[in-house]
């Protein structure tokens, strides 16, 4: 019984980690959404929930209406319908889909928590408290192992990889053109800049919500081409169009670049990308940088 209980609690720990990851991803999506758009999409989200529930009720009614059809076929069709609904819900980029995911996740979380509490209460009523404590420890260790050692490896292995080649660009403007061509071909910003790059790395422009990997081939070429000469050119352009209150700071950066001090354009870009990955200030975006 102890072995079965430990296995059950271990599986429950795995489920809690999955639930935690879902909440982490959902909250990161909500941080990018605008409150006004969410409120305006609430009626559409409720309509979508009613429509999904209606589709399931209709499937049950058809099962009784056409009893001659084999039950196995109905089972296959039901799971296809359910899978399709959740697939399109997960892939949905609208604010209404985001609200539906929130409502469903709240319901699922409540059901799971109540089930776990009842299971622990039932186990403690039949066995010693020490055994319940032991099983809980097994579940906690399982959860910690999966969260720390397994999930990061799995995400890194399954992330979508965007490949940019340093041999194809020589300036910051050409980098932006190549980056957007590879990563967001459906979105071509009229004024590409570092702020726009930050926005794309945060997600919401067709990139995977769970994060992705940028593989920078021939980065040594980029390190040379986007070195101090290009940095000086960019800072001179910035100085010509910046606000008067920023001129002193930009002039200081320009003097440092002329003295071959301070970060280069290549280092600007790599620092921004790494800021959205492991150890960065916006690590929840899950962006990995590989320099080849």
C-alpha positions in Angstrom: 0.0 0.0 0.0 2.9 2.3 0.8 4.4 1.8 -2.6 1.2 2.4 -4.4 0.6 5.5 -2.3 4.1 6.8 -3.0 3.6 6.3 -6.7 0.2 8.0 -6.6 1.6 11.0 -4.8 4.6 11.1 -7.2 2.2 11.3 -10.1 0.2 14.0 -8.3 3.4 15.9 -7.9 4.0 15.7 -11.6 0.5 17.0 -12.2 1.0 19.9 -9.8 4.2 21.0 -11.7 2.3 20.8 -15.0 -0.5 22.9 -13.4 2.1 25.4 -12.1 3.7 25.7 -15.5 0.3 26.4 -17.1 -0.4 29.1 -14.5 3.0 30.6 -15.1 2.5 30.8 -18.9 -1.0 32.1 -18.5 0.1 34.9 -16.1 2.9 35.9 -18.5 0.3 36.2 -21.3 -1.9 38.4 -19.1 1.0 40.7 -18.3 1.2 41.5 -22.0 -2.6 42.0 -22.5 -4.4 45.3 -22.1 -7.2 45.5 -19.5 -9.5 47.3 -21.9 -9.2 44.7 -24.5 -9.8 41.9 -22.0 -13.0 43.5 -20.7 -14.3 44.1 -24.2 -13.6 40.4 -25.0 -15.4 39.0 -22.0 -18.8 38.6 -23.7 -17.1 36.8 -26.6 -15.3 34.5 -24.2 -18.5 33.6 -22.4 -20.2 33.0 -25.7 -17.2 30.7 -26.6 -17.7 28.7 -23.4 -21.4 28.3 -24.0 -20.7 27.2 -27.6 -18.1 24.6 -26.5 -20.5 23.2 -23.8 -23.3 23.2 -26.4 -21.1 21.2 -28.8 -20.5 18.5 -26.1 -24.2 18.4 -25.3 -25.0 18.0 -29.0 -22.5 15.2 -29.2 -24.2 13.4 -26.3 -27.6 13.9 -27.9 -26.5 12.5 -31.2 -25.2 9.4 -29.3 -28.7 8.7 -28.0 -30.4 9.7 -31.3 -28.4 7.3 -33.5 -28.0 4.4 -31.1 -27.3 2.0 -34.1 -23.8 3.6 -34.6 -21.1 1.6 -32.7 -20.2 3.1 -29.4 -16.5 2.9 -30.2 -17.0 5.2 -33.2 -18.8 7.7 -31.0 -15.9 7.5 -28.5 -13.3 8.3 -31.2 -15.4 11.2 -32.6 -15.9 12.6 -29.1 -12.1 12.6 -28.3 -11.4 14.1 -31.8 -13.9 16.9 -31.0 -12.5 17.5 -27.5 -8.9 17.5 -28.8 -9.8 20.0 -31.6 -11.5 22.3 -29.2 -8.6 22.5 -26.8 -6.0 22.7 -29.6 -7.6 25.7 -31.2 -8.2 27.2 -27.7 -4.5 26.9 -26.9 -3.4 28.2 -30.3 -5.8 31.2 -30.1 -4.1 34.6 -29.9 -7.2 36.6 -29.1 -8.1 38.2 -25.8 -11.3 36.1 -25.7 -9.2 32.8 -26.0 -7.0 34.1 -23.2 -10.1 34.7 -20.9 -11.5 31.2 -21.7 -8.1 29.6 -20.8 -8.2 31.5 -17.5 -11.8 30.4 -16.7 -11.0 26.7 -17.5 -7.7 26.8 -15.6 -9.4 28.2 -12.5 -12.1 25.4 -12.7 -9.4 22.7 -13.3 -7.3 24.0 -10.4 -10.2 24.1 -8.0 -11.2 20.5 -8.9 -7.7 19.2 -8.5 -7.1 21.0 -5.2 -10.3 19.7 -3.7 -9.6 16.2 -4.9 -6.1 16.2 -3.3 -7.4 17.6 0.0 -10.1 14.9 0.1 -7.6 12.2 -0.8 -5.2 13.3 2.0 -8.1 13.4 4.5 -9.2 9.9 3.5 -5.6 8.5 3.6 -5.0 10.1 7.1 -8.3 8.5 8.4 -7.2 5.0 7.3 -3.4 5.1 8.0 -0.9 6.6 10.3 -0.1 10.3 10.0 3.5 9.4 9.6 2.8 7.5 6.4 0.8 10.4 5.0 3.8 12.7 5.8 6.1 10.2 4.1 4.0 10.1 1.0 3.8 13.9 0.9 7.6 14.1 1.1 7.9 11.6 -1.8 5.6 13.8 -3.8 7.5 17.0 -3.0 10.8 15.4 -4.0 9.3 14.2 -7.3 7.9 17.7 -7.9 11.2 19.3 -7.2 13.1 16.9 -9.4 10.8 17.4 -12.3 10.7 21.2 -12.0 14.4 21.7 -11.6 16.1 19.0 -13.7 13.6 17.8 -16.3 11.4 20.7 -17.4 14.2 23.1 -18.4 15.9 20.4 -20.5 12.6 19.4 -22.1 11.7 23.0 -23.0 15.2 23.7 -24.4 15.0 20.5 -26.5 11.5 21.2 -27.9 11.7 24.9 -28.5 11.3 26.2 -32.0 14.6 27.3 -33.4 15.0 30.4 -35.6 18.3 30.5 -37.5 19.9 33.8 -38.5 23.2 34.0 -40.3 25.7 36.7 -39.5 27.1 36.4 -43.1 23.9 38.0 -44.4 24.1 41.4 -42.7 26.7 44.1 -42.0 24.7 46.8 -40.2 22.1 47.1 -37.5 19.4 47.9 -40.1 20.3 44.8 -42.1 20.2 42.7 -38.9 16.6 43.9 -38.2 15.6 43.1 -41.8 17.1 39.5 -41.5 15.7 39.0 -38.0 12.1 40.0 -38.9 12.3 38.0 -42.1 13.2 34.8 -40.2 11.3 35.2 -37.0 8.2 37.2 -37.9 7.8 37.1 -41.7 4.1 38.1 -41.3 5.0 41.3 -39.5 7.3 43.9 -41.0 7.6 47.0 -38.7 8.0 50.3 -40.5 10.6 51.6 -38.0 12.6 48.7 -36.7 14.6 49.5 -33.6 15.8 48.0 -30.3 12.5 48.7 -28.6 10.7 46.8 -31.3 13.1 43.9 -30.9 12.3 43.8 -27.2 8.5 43.6 -28.0 9.0 40.7 -30.4 11.0 38.8 -27.8 8.2 39.2 -25.3 5.9 37.3 -27.6 2.6 38.1 -29.3 3.8 38.4 -32.9 3.4 34.9 -34.0 6.3 33.4 -32.0 5.6 30.5 -29.7 4.1 31.5 -26.3 6.3 28.9 -24.6 9.5 30.5 -25.9 11.9 29.8 -28.7 15.6 29.6 -29.6 17.6 32.0 -31.7 20.6 30.3 -33.3 23.0 32.9 -34.5 25.3 31.3 -37.1 28.6 33.0 -38.0 28.3 35.2 -34.9 32.1 35.9 -35.1 31.4 37.7 -38.4 28.7 39.7 -36.8 30.9 40.5 -33.8 33.3 42.1 -36.3 30.8 43.8 -38.6 28.7 45.1 -35.7 31.8 46.3 -33.8 32.9 49.8 -33.0 32.7 51.3 -36.5 29.0 50.3 -36.7 28.5 51.4 -33.1 29.9 54.8 -33.8 27.7 55.2 -36.8 24.6 54.2 -34.8 25.4 56.5 -32.0 25.9 59.4 -34.4 22.5 58.8 -35.9 21.0 58.5 -32.4 22.7 61.8 -31.4 21.2 63.6 -34.4 17.6 62.7 -33.6 17.5 62.2 -29.8 15.8 64.5 -27.4 17.9 67.4 -26.1 17.8 66.0 -22.6 19.5 62.8 -23.8 22.2 64.4 -25.8 24.8 64.4 -23.0 24.4 60.7 -22.3 24.5 59.8 -26.0 27.6 62.0 -26.6 29.3 60.2 -23.7 28.5 56.8 -25.2 29.8 58.1 -28.6 33.1 59.2 -27.1 33.5 55.8 -25.4 32.9 54.0 -28.7 35.4 56.2 -30.5 37.9 55.2 -27.8 36.8 51.5 -28.4 35.3 51.3 -25.0 31.9 50.2 -23.9 29.4 47.8 -25.6 29.2 47.4 -29.3 26.1 46.9 -31.5 26.7 43.2 -31.4 26.7 43.3 -27.6 23.6 45.4 -27.5 21.7 42.8 -29.4 23.0 39.7 -27.5 22.3 41.5 -24.2 18.7 42.2 -25.2 18.1 38.7 -26.4 19.7 37.1 -23.2 17.6 39.4 -21.1 14.5 37.4 -22.2 16.1 34.0 -21.4 17.5 32.1 -18.4 18.9 34.4 -15.8 17.5 37.6 -17.5 15.1 40.2 -16.2 12.4 38.8 -18.4 13.3 35.2 -18.2 9.6 34.1 -18.3 9.7 34.7 -22.1 11.8 31.6 -22.5 14.1 32.9 -25.3 17.4 31.0 -25.7 20.4 32.3 -27.6 22.9 30.0 -29.3 26.0 31.5 -30.8 27.5 29.3 -33.5 
